[in-house]
Amino acid sequence: MMLEKTTRLNYLFDFYQTLLTPKQKSYMSLYYLDDFSLGEIAEEYNVSRQAVYDNIKRTEAMLEQYEEKLLLFQKFQKRQELLTKLREYMVFTNQNPEIESLLSELEKLD
């Protein structure tokens, strides 16, 4: 369960990080991407561990709110699912190089 939450938050961070403040970006990046502990981040920024925890929890909630409204991650997941199905379908049919090229271009958009 924890890995699923971490993976989800990493995706949300990727999609919505431009909407965050520099401090929020830094805390989230250190915590989720660089695997820093709350204490290590607190020491780095000379703040309390509780301040880091509160900031991260608020930022997580903000990312979830952005996703509720914009659905970027949900749409990304659906596109990936459809691309996988199309690739699987191509295995059972004649592999048209033009279709393969179009699928590759679609994947590059994400």
Backbone as CSV, one residue per row, in Angstrom:
resi,resn,N_x,N_y,N_z,CA_x,CA_y,CA_z,C_x,C_y,C_z
1,MET,0.830,-1.203,0.000,0.000,0.000,0.000,0.866,1.255,0.000
2,MET,1.927,1.252,0.807,2.801,2.421,0.885,3.478,2.702,-0.453
3,LEU,3.884,1.636,-1.151,4.533,1.799,-2.443,3.559,2.397,-3.453
4,GLU,2.298,1.953,-3.424,1.285,2.504,-4.321,1.075,3.990,-4.055
5,LYS,1.020,4.372,-2.783,0.841,5.780,-2.427,2.038,6.593,-2.905
6,THR,3.236,6.077,-2.686,4.447,6.771,-3.102,4.480,6.929,-4.617
7,THR,4.151,5.868,-5.325,4.134,5.927,-6.790,3.118,6.956,-7.275
8,ARG,1.929,6.926,-6.686,0.886,7.882,-7.072,1.358,9.314,-6.819
9,LEU,1.924,9.564,-5.647,2.365,10.916,-5.326,3.524,11.359,-6.220
10,ASN,4.383,10.434,-6.604,5.445,10.783,-7.540,4.866,11.226,-8.883
11,TYR,3.857,10.501,-9.367,3.198,10.902,-10.614,2.510,12.256,-10.455
12,LEU,1.768,12.427,-9.367,1.090,13.708,-9.149,2.098,14.847,-9.077
13,PHE,3.208,14.603,-8.409,4.262,15.609,-8.322,4.796,15.944,-9.719
14,ASP,5.006,14.920,-10.533,5.478,15.158,-11.905,4.501,16.032,-12.684
15,PHE,3.223,15.739,-12.558,2.217,16.471,-13.318,1.985,17.895,-12.806
16,TYR,2.028,18.089,-11.507,1.582,19.358,-10.925,2.662,20.171,-10.216
17,GLN,3.909,19.777,-10.305,4.947,20.470,-9.544,5.082,21.947,-9.910
18,THR,4.739,22.312,-11.122,4.845,23.724,-11.500,3.842,24.602,-10.743
19,LEU,2.848,23.992,-10.123,1.858,24.733,-9.347,2.264,24.898,-7.882
20,LEU,3.389,24.321,-7.516,3.848,24.367,-6.125,4.872,25.483,-5.914
21,THR,5.021,25.870,-4.653,6.042,26.854,-4.300,7.416,26.168,-4.337
22,PRO,8.489,26.937,-4.419,9.826,26.327,-4.408,10.069,25.455,-3.168
23,LYS,9.604,25.912,-1.998,9.804,25.120,-0.780,9.019,23.812,-0.843
24,GLN,7.783,23.867,-1.324,6.985,22.650,-1.454,7.654,21.668,-2.422
25,LYS,8.133,22.195,-3.542,8.829,21.341,-4.520,10.040,20.677,-3.888
26,SER,10.806,21.464,-3.161,12.025,20.948,-2.554,11.720,19.872,-1.523
27,TYR,10.794,20.127,-0.616,10.439,19.143,0.403,9.938,17.847,-0.233
28,MET,9.042,17.977,-1.214,8.476,16.791,-1.862,9.549,16.017,-2.621
29,SER,10.409,16.735,-3.299,11.481,16.093,-4.051,12.428,15.341,-3.120
30,LEU,12.826,15.993,-2.049,13.728,15.343,-1.096,13.062,14.128,-0.447
31,TYR,11.806,14.272,-0.073,11.117,13.201,0.649,10.762,12.019,-0.261
32,TYR,10.147,12.310,-1.413,9.652,11.234,-2.264,10.644,10.757,-3.317
33,LEU,11.445,11.641,-3.850,12.363,11.236,-4.914,13.739,10.837,-4.377
34,ASP,14.228,11.597,-3.398,15.573,11.340,-2.879,15.571,10.506,-1.598
35,ASP,14.365,10.188,-1.108,14.198,9.307,0.053,14.848,9.856,1.328
36,PHE,14.796,11.181,1.500,15.272,11.793,2.744,14.229,11.556,3.827
37,SER,14.662,11.464,5.061,13.730,11.365,6.185,13.250,12.772,6.536
38,LEU,12.194,12.832,7.336,11.696,14.135,7.788,12.780,14.871,8.568
39,GLY,13.516,14.123,9.409,14.589,14.720,10.200,15.699,15.286,9.341
40,GLU,16.057,14.582,8.277,17.116,15.068,7.384,16.695,16.347,6.667
41,ILE,15.435,16.398,6.245,14.935,17.607,5.580,14.890,18.756,6.575
42,ALA,14.419,18.477,7.788,14.346,19.506,8.832,15.733,20.078,9.107
43,GLU,16.712,19.219,9.190,18.082,19.660,9.446,18.607,20.516,8.288
44,GLU,18.304,20.086,7.073,18.738,20.804,5.869,18.182,22.236,5.834
45,TYR,16.927,22.392,6.263,16.256,23.699,6.206,16.206,24.416,7.554
46,ASN,16.800,23.805,8.567,16.841,24.412,9.896,15.440,24.737,10.425
47,VAL,14.554,23.751,10.285,13.184,23.863,10.804,12.895,22.598,11.604
48,SER,11.737,22.557,12.239,11.385,21.366,13.019,10.910,20.240,12.094
49,ARG,11.032,19.053,12.611,10.551,17.881,11.884,9.044,18.004,11.644
50,GLN,8.333,18.533,12.636,6.883,18.718,12.528,6.536,19.697,11.402
51,ALA,7.335,20.753,11.244,7.095,21.727,10.172,7.227,21.062,8.807
52,VAL,8.220,20.210,8.655,8.409,19.483,7.393,7.231,18.548,7.149
53,TYR,6.852,17.798,8.190,5.726,16.869,8.085,4.447,17.605,7.667
54,ASP,4.149,18.715,8.338,2.945,19.487,8.028,2.976,19.994,6.590
55,ASN,4.131,20.495,6.158,4.258,21.008,4.795,4.029,19.893,3.773
56,ILE,4.612,18.741,4.004,4.459,17.621,3.074,3.010,17.157,3.030
57,LYS,2.364,17.049,4.179,0.961,16.611,4.211,0.049,17.618,3.498
58,ARG,0.284,18.901,3.720,-0.507,19.929,3.018,-0.282,19.840,1.508
59,THR,0.961,19.640,1.113,1.283,19.558,-0.307,0.658,18.318,-0.943
60,GLU,0.690,17.199,-0.237,0.036,15.986,-0.730,-1.451,16.249,-0.971
61,ALA,-2.100,16.914,-0.026,-3.527,17.228,-0.159,-3.762,18.150,-1.359
62,MET,-2.879,19.117,-1.553,-3.003,20.017,-2.697,-2.875,19.248,-4.009
63,LEU,-1.910,18.341,-4.081,-1.722,17.551,-5.296,-2.964,16.721,-5.597
64,GLU,-3.561,16.154,-4.559,-4.791,15.371,-4.744,-5.940,16.264,-5.219
65,GLN,-6.006,17.492,-4.697,-7.048,18.425,-5.144,-6.847,18.818,-6.607
66,TYR,-5.606,19.054,-6.992,-5.325,19.364,-8.399,-5.776,18.205,-9.287
67,GLU,-5.485,16.997,-8.863,-5.858,15.826,-9.657,-7.375,15.691,-9.744
68,GLU,-8.091,15.959,-8.645,-9.556,15.904,-8.669,-10.124,16.839,-9.719
69,LYS,-9.500,17.996,-9.870,-10.008,18.999,-10.799,-9.507,18.804,-12.230
70,LEU,-8.244,18.463,-12.385,-7.637,18.432,-13.720,-7.519,17.035,-14.334
71,LEU,-7.467,16.019,-13.505,-7.451,14.624,-13.941,-6.293,14.261,-14.876
72,LEU,-5.166,14.930,-14.772,-4.034,14.641,-15.653,-3.504,13.218,-15.453
73,PHE,-3.382,12.796,-14.215,-2.869,11.452,-13.945,-3.860,10.391,-14.406
74,GLN,-5.130,10.604,-14.143,-6.157,9.654,-14.563,-6.150,9.504,-16.085
75,LYS,-6.055,10.606,-16.794,-6.030,10.560,-18.263,-4.751,9.884,-18.762
76,PHE,-3.644,10.132,-18.098,-2.382,9.486,-18.443,-2.508,7.965,-18.309
77,GLN,-3.085,7.526,-17.194,-3.258,6.088,-16.975,-4.142,5.464,-18.057
78,LYS,-5.207,6.146,-18.404,-6.122,5.640,-19.445,-5.411,5.561,-20.791
79,ARG,-4.626,6.585,-21.128,-3.866,6.560,-22.388,-2.900,5.384,-22.413
80,GLN,-2.218,5.161,-21.287,-1.270,4.050,-21.220,-1.981,2.710,-21.407
81,GLU,-3.139,2.587,-20.795,-3.932,1.364,-20.923,-4.346,1.138,-22.379
82,LEU,-4.808,2.193,-23.043,-5.233,2.076,-24.441,-4.049,1.775,-25.362
83,LEU,-2.920,2.395,-25.109,-1.729,2.112,-25.913,-1.293,0.659,-25.757
84,THR,-1.359,0.147,-24.548,-1.012,-1.255,-24.310,-1.954,-2.180,-25.074
85,LYS,-3.244,-1.885,-25.028,-4.219,-2.709,-25.752,-3.975,-2.650,-27.260
86,LEU,-3.668,-1.469,-27.766,-3.385,-1.341,-29.197,-2.150,-2.140,-29.598
87,ARG,-1.120,-2.082,-28.763,0.104,-2.855,-29.048,-0.188,-4.358,-29.019
88,GLU,-0.978,-4.788,-28.059,-1.348,-6.198,-27.981,-2.161,-6.616,-29.211
89,TYR,-3.049,-5.750,-29.637,-3.861,-6.027,-30.816,-2.977,-6.155,-32.060
90,MET,-1.963,-5.322,-32.153,-1.066,-5.362,-33.301,-0.319,-6.688,-33.398
91,VAL,-0.056,-7.318,-32.271,0.640,-8.604,-32.264,-0.202,-9.658,-32.980
92,PHE,-1.523,-9.564,-32.840,-2.424,-10.557,-33.427,-2.877,-10.207,-34.838
93,THR,-2.498,-9.068,-35.319,-2.863,-8.649,-36.669,-1.592,-8.367,-37.450
94,ASN,-1.748,-7.990,-38.659,-0.577,-7.601,-39.454,0.035,-6.353,-38.852
95,GLN,1.304,-6.417,-38.573,1.974,-5.268,-37.970,2.280,-4.238,-39.048
96,ASN,1.431,-3.268,-39.115,1.584,-2.191,-40.085,2.619,-1.199,-39.544
97,PRO,3.714,-0.973,-40.284,4.757,-0.051,-39.796,4.240,1.364,-39.543
98,GLU,3.262,1.776,-40.308,2.709,3.119,-40.116,1.971,3.218,-38.779
99,ILE,1.219,2.200,-38.436,0.515,2.184,-37.152,1.527,2.135,-36.009
100,GLU,2.553,1.335,-36.168,3.615,1.257,-35.157,4.255,2.627,-34.944
101,SER,4.498,3.328,-36.023,5.095,4.665,-35.942,4.156,5.642,-35.217
102,LEU,2.880,5.567,-35.520,1.898,6.442,-34.871,1.813,6.144,-33.367
103,LEU,1.831,4.878,-33.017,1.797,4.505,-31.602,3.042,5.042,-30.877
104,SER,4.168,4.939,-31.517,5.411,5.459,-30.910,5.328,6.969,-30.698
105,GLU,4.767,7.669,-31.671,4.607,9.121,-31.521,3.665,9.456,-30.382
106,LEU,2.581,8.698,-30.251,1.652,8.909,-29.145,2.341,8.707,-27.804
107,GLU,3.159,7.683,-27.694,3.870,7.412,-26.437,4.826,8.537,-26.097
108,LYS,5.442,9.143,-27.079,6.384,10.236,-26.836,5.695,11.477,-26.284
109,LEU,4.410,11.616,-26.529,3.671,12.792,-26.033,3.566,12.784,-24.512
110,ASP,3.609,11.615,-23.907,3.546,11.530,-22.443,4.907,11.663,-21.917
